[in-house]
Amino acid sequence: MAKITLSIMVDERYLHRFAQIVKCCRDAGLEVHQEMTMIGVIAGSIDSSKVKSLSQIEGVSSVEESRPVQGF
């Protein structure tokens, strides 16, 4: 399966558990590229067949596929 790049948003009510949520994402197969604790976002890549498991982690509010940005 192909890997896709994602942004995972953590619900603000769970920001105090951010490190634990990052660990759960890693355990689900996410290769974490960046942790943005202050805004509650985790960026990373994962096998496309495992994306659904990320949205089932308690405290994750949404999972969005990243889109490439092209220059003008």
C-alpha positions in Angstrom: 0.0 0.0 0.0 1.0 3.6 -0.6 1.9 6.0 2.2 0.0 9.2 2.4 0.8 12.4 4.2 -1.7 13.6 6.8 -2.5 16.3 9.3 -4.2 15.1 12.5 -6.1 17.6 14.6 -6.4 17.0 18.3 -9.5 18.2 20.1 -8.7 21.2 22.3 -10.2 19.4 25.3 -7.5 16.7 24.9 -4.5 19.0 24.4 -3.3 18.1 27.9 -2.9 14.5 26.6 -1.1 15.5 23.4 2.0 13.4 24.0 -0.2 10.4 24.7 -2.2 10.9 21.5 1.1 11.2 19.5 2.2 7.9 21.0 -1.2 6.3 20.0 -0.8 7.6 16.5 2.7 6.1 16.3 1.4 2.8 17.6 -1.2 2.8 14.8 1.6 3.1 12.3 2.0 6.9 11.8 5.5 8.1 11.0 5.4 11.5 12.8 7.1 14.3 10.9 6.1 17.2 13.1 4.3 17.8 16.5 2.6 21.2 16.8 1.6 21.0 20.4 0.4 24.6 20.7 -2.1 24.3 17.9 -2.9 20.6 18.4 -1.7 19.3 15.1 0.3 16.2 14.3 1.8 15.9 10.8 3.0 12.6 9.4 2.6 9.8 6.9 1.0 6.4 7.1 0.0 3.4 5.0 -3.3 4.3 3.3 -4.9 1.2 4.7 -4.4 2.4 8.3 -5.8 5.9 8.0 -9.2 4.9 9.6 -7.5 3.7 12.8 -6.2 7.2 13.4 -9.7 8.8 13.5 -10.7 6.2 16.1 -8.1 7.4 18.6 -9.7 9.2 21.6 -8.9 12.9 21.3 -8.5 13.0 17.6 -11.0 15.4 16.1 -10.1 15.0 12.4 -7.7 13.4 10.0 -7.0 15.3 6.7 -4.9 14.2 3.8 -2.3 16.9 3.1 -2.3 18.4 -0.4 0.9 19.6 -2.1 1.3 23.3 -2.5 2.6 24.6 -5.8 4.3 27.8 -6.5 2.8 30.6 -8.5 
